[in-house]
Amino acid sequence: MINNNLDFDGYRIDLAKNTRVQIPDFLQVDAAERLRSCLQDEVPWTLAERSEGVSKTIEAPDYAAMDSRMRATHLQKAYECAKSEFQFVYESYMMVRAAKEGRDPTLVLHAMLDFLNSESFINFARWLVNEPKITRASAQATRYRAGHFLTRHQDKDKNEDRAYAYVIGLTKNWRPDWGGLLQFEDDNGNVTQTLTPQWNSISIFKVPQSHTVSLVAPYATEDRLAITGWLLRPNS
């Protein structure tokens, strides 16, 4: 599934030096196109958000039944919370959870999850990030639409030993002024690097480090599509 024509040596060096890297043309084109089609037209999306400081999802049937007024109300509540606390709102499909529950068996996302946890990919990931303890990868599909965002956080989690985060970009023709930018910050809140959503790319960065996904502009004419997750070590 990975592009056989890529030379990863330079990207491996950049990642070791800078703790993050974006690699273009990551997947074979047919695979990237099929995944993009799935995210555009086939996924039963949930809404991932926080309410009263607790992360939760509005399940697909309830989310699909919400009209534009109800969705706008959820966004406004998220904006108010984001003024003072960690907050996010975006569409999500939790691939690991769906696989465990046997849901939506025809989705190509299940094949992608199997690939990300195959021996060949895990060995490649260990080499690329220089972390031999990685044993598996988590994954979720995400769709950021107008008004969606993810505020500053570091990806640390007491229940998982996250070594590196990854984002496989499946958005075409994204404009930087549409937002949805992966931005890294230093301890003073200064943006030190910005990664724009790029078609058929993978962005990888070491955990923990502060980052955000900036607000998607109301005039964006495309959705920010991605498969994202973490390369995981065994829990200690």
N, C-alpha and C positions, 0 to 999 in steps of 0.2 A: 504493500500500500504506500510506502514511502517512496519518494522520487529517487530513482536509482542513479540519476545523473548529478546529484548534489555531492559536493565535497564538504564534509562536516568539520574537517580539522580546524579551519579558521574560526568557525563559530564556536567550537569547543574552547579554543584559546580565549576568545572574547568573553565567553560566559565565565570562565575561571577568573579572568581579570576584573570584570565589571559586575558580576553577580546577576547579569541579565543579558538576554540577547533576543533578537527577532530574526527568524530564518524564513526567507521567502521560498515560494514554490515547494513547500514541504511534502505535500502528498502528490501521488500520481493524479493527473488532471481528471481522469474519469472518476476516480474515487472522490475527489473534492467536489466535483459537479453533482455527484449522486447524493452526497451528504448535504450539500446546499439545498438541493431540491427537497430532500426530506424535511429539513428545518423550515423551509418556506411553506410547504404544502401539506405535511403529513403529521406533524407532531401535535398531540393534544396538550397544549400548554397549560401550566399552572401559573399563578402569580406568586412570586417570592417577595416577601416584605417583612417588616418588623412592626409589631404592635405592642405598646407598653413594654418595650425593651426585650421582647421575645421574638426570635425568628420563627416564621411560619409560612405556610403556603395556602393559598386558596385553590382548592382542587379543580381539576379541569372542567367538570360539568358545571360547577357553580361559577367559575370564572367565565366560561363561554356564555352563560346565561345573563351576565351583567351587561346592562346597557351603558352607553357612553357617559351618562350622568353619574352612575355609580362608580365607574372607573375613574372619572375625574375627581370624585370625592376621595377615593383612596389615594390618589396622587397628592391632593392638597393636604391630607393628613400626614403623608410621608414628608412633604416639604416642611411642615411645621416641626415635626420631630427632628428633622435633619439640622435645624438651627442650633440644637444643643446636644445631640447625641448621635452615635453611629446609626446609620439608617441606609436602607436600600429598597428599591422596588424595580423589578424586572421580571420577564417571563422565563420560566425554568422548566426543564424536564430532567428529573433526577434519574440518570441512566442506571446506576447501580441498584437503586431501590426498585425501579421498574423491572429490571431483570430478575431480582430476587422474588418479586411478587408475580412474575409470569405475565406481566401486562404487555399489550401491544406487540405480540410476537413477530409481526411482519415488518416492524420498523428496522431499517438498516442500521440504526443506532446501536442495536444489540450486537451486530457484527463488529461495529467499531469498538465497543467496549471489550469484546473478546480480543480484538487485535491489540488494544492498549495494555491488556494483561497477558498477552502471549509471551512465551519465553524469549522470542526474538526481539520484541519491542522492549521488554524490561532490560535485557542485556544491552541493547542500544542506549537506553536511557541511563543506565548505570555508567556506561562509558562516556556519554555526552556530558553529564553533569559531574562525573568523577565521584560517584557515591555508590560503592558496592553494596550497601545495605538496603537499597530500594528493592521492595518485593512486589509491589502492586501499584496500580493507578486508579484513582477515583475519577468520575466523569459526570458532568451534567451538560446538557444542551442549554444555551441561553439565547434569548432574543430581547434585545433592548430596543424599544420603540420610543417615539417622541415622549419626553418627560421622564424617562427612566434614568436611574443613576445608582451609584454605589459609593458611599462616602469613605473617608480615610480609615484604613484598617491594616493589619499586618499578616493576616492569614494564620495566626497561631490558634491552635485548638487543643484543649486538654485531652480530647478523646482520640486524636490522631497525631502521629509523628510525621508532619509534613516537611519533606526535604526541599522540594521545589514545586512551584506552581507552573501551570502551562495554560496557554490559550491558543487553540487552533482557530484561526480566523477564516470565516466562510462568507464574508461580505465583499461584494464587488463595488468598485467605483465610489468608495466612501470619501467624503469631503471632510477635512479637518474641522471646518466651521460647523459641522453637524454635531460636534461633541462626541461622546462615546469613547473618549481618549483614555488609554491606560497611562496614568501619570504617577511617577514616583517622586517622593518627597523626602527631604532631609529632616533632621530633628527640629529645625527652625521653621518648618512649614514651606520651605522653598521647593518648587518643582525642579528636580534635577534631570529628569528625562521624560519624554513623552513618546509613546508608541501609538501610532495611528492604526486603526483597523485596516489590515491588508488582506486581500484575497489570497487564500491558500498559503497562509503563513502559520508559523508556530512561534509564539513568544514564551520564553522560559525564564523564570527568575527565582532566585533563592529565597527561602522563607526563614526568618521573618524579615520584611522590609515594608515600610509604609507606602501605600499606593491607593489610588482611587480610580473609578470609572466616571468620567465627567458626564454631566447632564446631557442627554440627547436633545438637540434643539427641536422646537415644534415645527420647523420648516424642513426637517430631514425627510427625504423622499424614499429612503431605503431603511431597512431594519439592520441593526448590528447583530449578525448571526455568528455564533461561535460554539465550540465544544471546549469546555474548560474543566480543570480539576487539579489534583495534586499527585506528585510522585511520592509514595509513602514508604517509610521504614516501618518495621514491626513496632507495635506499642511496647514501651519499656515496662 
